[in-house]
Amino acid sequence: MKTFTTQYIKHGTVFAGLAFLSLVITSCAVAPASPEGATQVRSKLTALQNDPDLADRARVEIREAEAAVRIAEQPLPEADAALASHRLYIADRKVAIAEARAATRYAEDQRAQLGEERDEARLEARTREVGKARADASRARSAAEAAQISEQEGVAVAARQAEEYQRRIDALQAEITDRGVVLTLGDVLFATGSAELQAGANSNLNKLVNFLRQYPERRVQIEGHTDNVGSTEYNQGLSQRRADSVRYYLEQQGIASQRLSASGIGMDRPVANNDTATGRQQNRRVEIVIENPQP
């Protein structure tokens, strides 16, 4: 058991990183061609760029809007839907800012021309248009800045949550797999031939309890395994009773029974050769599979 635990701890972090990278690559593979709404924002920008009265009156803002729209058009995996929405919102606000700025300058030019005329009514109307355009530009700028701040804060929170999640898995000495988080508890939980938890088992199980309390939406599979000593029927029954003992302990610690399932695998899934004492010891185990959250 000591050899298995040492090797498990040594390689656990590597396996966790590779599995997590695999999940990221898989999720990226199903990214949509373009975020929904990007076409509409592009159409608004194109209309502004083709407007002979406005296109030359806000060149800097239009360039900034073009850059934001290109970023918003970049495909993202479904898992980054919130980020795609933020980018799209920022691009739309940038286009609105450019349009408002161009309209402001156009109105100011018109006002300068009308200032030489005696038509006070038209001059007053243009003045109101300038004021409204300035107010629209100010509101659009404020909204875009608020969206950028919100996106930055969201990314920071997500990074902190991922770091904390990995820290808890490392403390649990578990492994991230495609089935979920897998914690392997060796034969130290039970005496030979017994399904009654030993006193020393509480330490490992209480770490598991603390983890499950942090993630109440996760379901848990408890699987009992044995070596090949004894008959198939005996090992099947023993592994089931051991899995049931772990489930009962978790329930006693306040973990909802609806989250828990226990099954006896017996000697059907060995992880080592049963021809050696070390291999048999590694096969006598209970595996806790903390399932990935449902989408």
N, C-alpha and C positions, 0 to 999 in steps of 0.2 A: 504493500500500500504506500509506503514512504517513497519508493521509486516512482510509482505512478503519479503521486501528488506533485513531486518535484518537477517531473517532466511536464505535467499538465499546466502548472503555474508558469513554467519557463516559456511555454509556447502559446499560452492562452491569449496574451495580448496580440501576438502576431496573427493568430487565427481570427481574432475579433476585428482587427484592422482590415484584413483581406475580405472578410465577409461583408463588412460595412462598405468597403469600396465597391464590391460586387453589387450590392444593393443600389448604390449611387449610379453605377454604370447602367444597370438594368432600367432604373427609373428614367435616366436620360434618353434611353433608346426609344421611348414611347412619346417623346416630346412632340407637341403639335407643330405643324408647319409654321404657324404664325399666331400670336395671341389674338383672341377675339377682340375686335374693336380697333385693331391697328390700321385696317384699311380705311375706316372712316376718318381717323386722325390724319392719315396721309392725304386723303382727298381734301380736307380742309386746308392743309398746308399747300397743296398743289394749286388750289384755287387762289390762295393769297399770293403765291409766287407768280401767277399768271395775270393778276390784276394790275393793269397799267397805272392806275392811280395810287396803288399802295405798295407794290413790290419794291420800288426804289426808295421808299421812305422809312424803312426799318430793316436795313440790310443786316446789321449785327444781330438783331433779335430773330430774324428769319434764319440766319445761320445757326444760332443756338437751338431754335425749334427743329431745324433739320437734323441736328445731331441727336436731340432727344427722341425724335421719331424713329431714327435708325436704331437706337438702342431698344425702343419699345417694340420694334418689328422683329428683334432677334428671338428665335425660338427658345423656350425654356421647358424643362420637364414639368409634368403635372404637379409634382411635389412643391414647385416654386410658383404656384398660381398667385399667391399673395404678392410676391415680388413682381411678377408680370403685370398685375393690376396696378401696383404703385408706379411702375415705369410708364404704363399707358396713361395714367392720370397726369403724371408730370409732363409727358409729351403734349397732351391735350392742353394743359395750362400754358406751356411754352408757346404753342401756336396761338392761343388766345392773347397772350401778352404781345406777341409780334403783330397780330392783327390790330389790337387796340392801340399800340404805339404808332403803327402806320396810319391808322384812322385819325389819331390825334394830330400828327404832323400834317396830314392832308387837310384837316379842318383848320389848323393854324395858318397854312398857306392860303386857304380860301378866305380866312378872316382878314389876312393882310391885304388881299386883293379887294375885298369888300369894304375895307376901311377907307378906301379912296372913293367909294361910291356913296350916294346919298340914300340908298335903300336901307334905312335903319331896321326894318323888319327882318330882312334877310341877314343882316349883321347879327342881330340878337339871336336868331335861330342857330346860326353857325357857332356863336359863343356858347350856347347851351350844349351843342353837340361836342364841342371841345371839352367842356367840363365833364360831360358824361363819359367820353372816351378816356379821360384821365382817371376817373373813378373806376371804370372797368379795368383799366390796366393795373391800377393799384390793388384791386381785389384779386385779380388773376395772379399777380406776383406774390401776394401774401399766401394764397392757396397753394401755389407751387412750392414755396419755401416750407410751408407746414407739411406738405406731402413728403418732401425730401427728408425733413427731420424725422417724420414718422417711420419712413423706410429704414433710416439709419438705426433708430432705436429698436425696430423690429429685428433687424439682423443681429444686433448686439445681444438682445434677449435670447434669440435662437441659439447663438453661439454659447452663451452661458448655460443654457439648458442642456445642450449636447455635451458640454464638458462635465457638468454635474452628473449626467446619466452615465457617462463612461467611468467616472470616479466611483460611482456606486457599484457598477458591474465589476470593476477591479477589486473593490473591497469584498465583494461576494465571491470572488475567484471563479466567475462564471465565464461562459463563452458565447459570443453572438453567432448564431447560425441562421440558415434560412427558415428553420422551424421557430426561431425566437431565441430568447436567452436561455441557455442550458447550464444548469448547475448539477455537477456530479458529486454525490455524497457516497463515500466508500463504506466499507463494512464496519467502520467504527460506530455506526449507529446502533448495531444489533450484535448480540452475542451469537455464537455459532448455533445455527438451527432455531433461533428465536426470532419472534416478530415483535418483541417488546423493546421499546426504545431504551437505550442505556442512559445513565445520568449525564454522561459527557456529550450526548447528542444535542442537548439544548443550545449550546453555544453556536453551532453551525445553523441550526434551525431558526434561532432567533434572528440571525443576520438575514435569513430569507424572509422572515416575517416583516422585518423593518423595510425591506425592499418592496414587498408586496403592498405595504401600507402606502408607500409613496406613489404607486401606480395602480389604483383601485380598478381601473378599467381592464386590466390584463387578466386573462384566464390562465389556469395552471393545470398542466398534466403531470401526474406523479406516476412514475414507472418503476416497478421493482424488477431487479435482475439477479440471477444466481449463477453459480458455476455449474459444472455438469456432475457434481457428486450427488448421487441419489437418483431416484426415478424422475421421469418427466412430470408425472402427476404431483409428486412431492414438491419439486422445485416450483411448479406453477402455483400451487397453493401457498407455499412459503413466500414467494415474491408478491403475491396478491395481498397477503396479510401484512407484509412490511409496508407496501404502498398505502394500505388502509391506515396503518399506524401513523404514518407521516401526515396523511390527510386529516386524521382526527386531531393530531397535535396542532396543526394550523388552524383548524376550526376553533379549538379551545383558546387560541390566541387572538380570536376575533376576525379571522379571514372568512368571508362569506362562503358558505358551502356551495352556492351556485357557481362560484368561480373555480371550484376544485373538481378534478376527476382523478381516479386512481385505477391503475391496471397492473396486473402481474404478467410479466413477459417470460418469466422463468429463465431457462438457459438458452433461449432461441437467438439472442443477439449478443454474443460475446464480443468484447473489445480486445481480448488478448487470448493467447493460447492456453487452453485448460490443461495442457500436459505438464505445466510447472506450477509450483505453489504460488509464485508471484503472479502468474497469469490468472489463476483461479481467484486470487485475492482481488485483482482488478475487476474481475467479472462480477463479484459480489458487491452490488452497488444499488443506489436509488438515484434515478435521474429526474430532476425537476425541470420541466420545460415551461418557461413563462412565455406564452404566445405573444406574437406581435399584435399591436392594437388593430382592430378592424377599421377599415377606411370609412 
